[in-house]
Amino acid sequence: MSASFSQSGSKTENIKKLLELTGARKLSVQVAQTMVNAFKGEGSTAPDEFWDEFLKEMDSDTLINMTVPVYEKYYSDKEIKQLIEFYQSDIGKKVVLVTPQIMQESMQLGQIWGRDIAERLQARLREKGYLKQL
């Protein structure tokens, strides 16, 4: 076992360590920034200072603390420790590094796939006379 997490530490402490290793805190900050950017783009006249102050109020610790019970529900302390070891390994670090790009590209492909299915379904429904013409 790695010495960089507590063998005797509480399960909660280990879950927080795991969430840190997986980039959960960084992700929560990125989500908050994305939400702010969306609101800014919707014609808000609020000055930059307003948005800066709002972002300062965003406390990623709150989300981390809310997430801990979910991990406690599904993973034993032993499993949490195994996950920590994995995410401290080279391949675990790579997983954290490339997962956002994989998710983004996969979502784009999923949208294309979904549109294709919808178009094919509409065409087949029309062909069979099951779709009313608008």
Stockholm file with secondary structure:
# STOCKHOLM 1.0

chainA/1-134         MSASFSQSGSKTENIKKLLELTGARKLSVQVAQTMVNAFKGEGSTAPDEFWDEFLKEMDSDTLINMTVPVYEKYYSDKEIKQLIEFYQSDIGKKVVLVTPQIMQESMQLGQIWGRDIAERLQARLREKGYLKQL
#=GR chainA/1-134 SS CCTTSCSSSCHHHHHHHHHHHTTHHHHHHHHHHHHHHHHHTTTCCCCHHHHHHHHHHCCHHHHHHHHHHHHHHHCCHHHHHHHHHHHHSHHHHHHHHHHHHHHHHHHHHHHHHHHHHHHHHHHHHHHHTCSCCC
#=GC SS_cons         CCTTSCSSSCHHHHHHHHHHHTTHHHHHHHHHHHHHHHHHTTTCCCCHHHHHHHHHHCCHHHHHHHHHHHHHHHCCHHHHHHHHHHHHSHHHHHHHHHHHHHHHHHHHHHHHHHHHHHHHHHHHHHHHTCSCCC
//
